[in-house]
Amino acid sequence: MSPKLTLDNEVPAINIDQLNMVPPIDEAAVEKPVIKDEPKGEKQASKKIKKKSKKRSKSKKSKKTVEDTVAKEA
C-alpha cells in the first residue's frame, strides 16, 4: 500500500505544479497583448516581409524545378 500511496501523492503534486504553472502563463498572455498593441506598425511590416519572402521562396522553388528539369533533359 505504501508504494501506491507514494504514487498517488506524486500525481497530485504534479497536478499542483501544473496548476501553479498555468497562472504565470495567463499573466504572460495578458501582458503580451499590451506589448502587441504598441508595435502594430512593425507587425504589419513583418507580415508584408513574410508574404514577400513566401513569394520569393515559391519563385525560387519554381525556378529550381525548371533548372532541374532542364538539367535532367540535358
Buried (B, 14 or more C-beta within 10 A) or exposed (E): EEEEEEEEEEEEEEEEEEEEEEEEEEEEEEEEEEEEEEEEEEEEEEEEEEEEEEEEEEEEEEEEEEEEEEEEEE
